[in-house]
Amino acid sequence: MDTLNKNKHTMRKYCGVLLFFPLFFLGGYPSDLFSGAQEKITGEKEAPCFQILKEGDLFNKLDGQPTLELDAGEEVSLRLIAGRVSRKLAVPPSGWMRISVLEKGNRVKDLPESFYLGYRLLNFGPFLYWMIGEYTGGANCCVRYHFFGRAANGFLQYLGGTPGSMSSLDDESFLCRNGQIYLRDQDIRFLHFHTIQATSRLVFAIYYRLTPGNIIVDNKPFRQEYLQELQNVEDEIKDLLKESRSMPASILRERKDSGSFSDDLGQLLVKKAILRLFAGEENKAWSILEEDIRLSYQTTRGFGQIKDEIKRIVKKGLN
């Protein structure tokens, strides 16, 4: 633990708040998040469905060496190869590397040069999963995760990776639902939706289900979580409306004025609609959004544009 704390201090020294979220892999995570239990809305716990068998940080492991091979457990190893920093990063260059993932000495997958944070090995019944965390080197974004899996008596295979999120220290967690293992991550597709990143409220939970063949976005079992967040947004709107407010002409400013939301309320109304979409209430999402805009602005101008843009983003998917 002393070593992990030293690594955390070193990362803060180099990167300050820019690397606050990568500390996920460096011992800053509450231990109960790895027990395999998941707190439901009711406070009831679902039975543990997985175990953390092995974990380790990759930060500064090379320490000037050109290459190093680490035992990641269960006959899997990570060959760290020092990279050449070709662009400015908000990270110490000693953490820049590429990784070859090996099983019994055989190469399974080469991960490209980047800043890698750490790895974790999970046991889920007859299946084993390895996760490798990567920080892509921006001031506010992004952390992404690479997954490998192996079934009993099978071969290790690359399952895929997440597209990236602005995860903070305690945002990420593995959890169980209906006997399956999930990673809770952030969906940042709407981060810049008619707003700047600094003031955006349009970041949402997204759930990846781990399977022996791939990782799948599966939000359906978490409908109640989205509805609970929807209620939180409703409460925010009520508080906001207690303040005196002039009624803007429309939810969006004219394009010549950037096309951004006219006020804070507009962003919250759109957040409500997206949460309803994620909860599987599409028709209700659009009808309520249109009515909200009608009651809150002088015209409903902008509703059709917002609806079409949201539908295009959702249809495009995460990549």
Helices and strands as residue ranges (DSSP letters): H 2-15, G 16-19, G 21-25, G 31-34, E 38-39, E 45-46, E 51-57, E 67-73, E 76-82, G 93-95, E 96-103, E 106-124, E 127-135, E 143-150, E 157-161, E 173-177, E 180-187, G 197-199, E 204-210, E 215-217, G 220-222, H 223-241, G 255-257, H 264-278, H 282-296, H 303-316
